[in-house]
């Protein structure tokens, strides 16, 4: 049971908006969390996004992989999952809806 709680505790939330305007700040904040040991992101709050969100998610995954961390994306919005599929990057995301 504590493993489940620890896994959830080491995730951070994406925030409600992840667009071109907020991508750099979101990227930097997520990279700091990953450097501190986070192993995933919860996208449940994410309501407004564009293709920049995909770039940020992929960068977070690469950063985690470089540290030997299996990064998990949970609660990816269906619209963002569709966008990832349209761009052909859906297989690169370790996302659960």
C-alpha positions as CSV (number, residue, x, y, z in Angstrom):
1,X,0.0,0.0,0.0
2,X,2.8,2.5,0.8
3,X,4.3,1.9,-2.6
4,X,1.1,3.1,-4.2
5,X,1.0,6.2,-2.0
6,X,4.7,6.9,-2.7
7,X,4.1,6.7,-6.4
8,X,1.2,9.1,-6.3
9,X,3.1,11.5,-3.9
10,X,6.0,11.7,-6.4
11,X,3.8,12.9,-9.2
12,X,3.2,16.6,-9.9
13,X,0.1,18.3,-11.5
14,X,0.3,19.8,-14.9
15,X,-1.8,22.9,-14.2
16,X,-4.9,23.9,-16.0
17,X,-3.3,25.5,-19.0
18,X,-0.4,24.4,-21.1
19,X,-0.1,26.4,-24.3
20,X,2.6,28.2,-26.2
21,X,2.4,31.1,-23.8
22,X,3.0,29.0,-20.7
23,X,5.2,26.2,-22.1
24,X,8.6,27.5,-21.1
25,X,7.5,28.1,-17.5
26,X,5.8,24.7,-17.3
27,X,8.8,23.0,-18.8
28,X,11.2,24.5,-16.3
29,X,8.9,23.8,-13.3
30,X,8.5,20.2,-14.4
31,X,12.2,19.7,-15.0
32,X,12.9,21.0,-11.4
33,X,10.3,18.5,-10.0
34,X,11.9,15.6,-12.0
35,X,15.4,16.7,-10.8
36,X,13.9,16.5,-7.3
37,X,12.7,12.9,-7.9
38,X,9.2,13.2,-9.4
39,X,8.4,10.2,-11.6
40,X,5.2,11.4,-13.2
41,X,2.7,14.1,-14.0
42,X,-1.1,14.1,-13.4
43,X,-2.8,15.9,-16.3
44,X,-6.3,15.9,-14.7
45,X,-6.3,19.7,-14.2
46,X,-5.3,20.3,-17.8
47,X,-8.2,22.0,-19.6
48,X,-6.6,24.3,-22.1
49,X,-3.7,23.1,-24.3
50,X,-2.1,23.1,-27.7
51,X,0.6,21.2,-29.4
52,X,3.2,22.9,-27.1
53,X,1.8,20.6,-24.3
54,X,3.0,17.6,-26.3
55,X,6.5,19.1,-26.6
56,X,6.6,19.7,-22.8
57,X,5.4,16.2,-22.0
58,X,8.0,14.6,-24.3
59,X,10.7,16.8,-22.8
60,X,9.7,15.7,-19.3
61,X,9.8,12.1,-20.4
62,X,13.3,12.5,-21.9
63,X,14.6,14.2,-18.8
64,X,13.3,11.5,-16.5
65,X,14.7,8.8,-18.8
66,X,18.1,10.5,-18.7
67,X,18.0,10.1,-14.9
68,X,16.9,6.5,-15.2
69,X,13.4,7.2,-14.0
70,X,10.3,5.6,-15.6
71,X,8.1,8.6,-16.1
72,X,4.3,8.2,-16.1
73,X,1.7,10.6,-17.5
74,X,-1.8,10.0,-16.0
75,X,-5.2,11.4,-16.8
76,X,-4.1,12.7,-20.2
77,X,-7.1,14.6,-21.7
78,X,-8.7,12.8,-24.6
79,X,-8.2,15.8,-26.9
80,X,-4.5,15.9,-26.1
81,X,-4.3,12.2,-26.7
82,X,-6.0,12.7,-30.1
83,X,-3.6,15.5,-30.9
84,X,-0.6,13.2,-30.0
85,X,-2.0,10.5,-32.3
86,X,-2.5,13.0,-35.2
87,X,1.1,14.1,-34.9
88,X,2.3,10.5,-34.6
89,X,3.9,10.9,-31.2
90,X,1.3,9.0,-29.2
91,X,3.6,5.9,-29.0
92,X,6.3,8.1,-27.4
93,X,4.1,9.1,-24.5
94,X,3.8,6.9,-21.5
95,X,0.2,8.1,-20.9
96,X,-2.8,6.7,-19.3
97,X,-6.2,8.3,-19.8
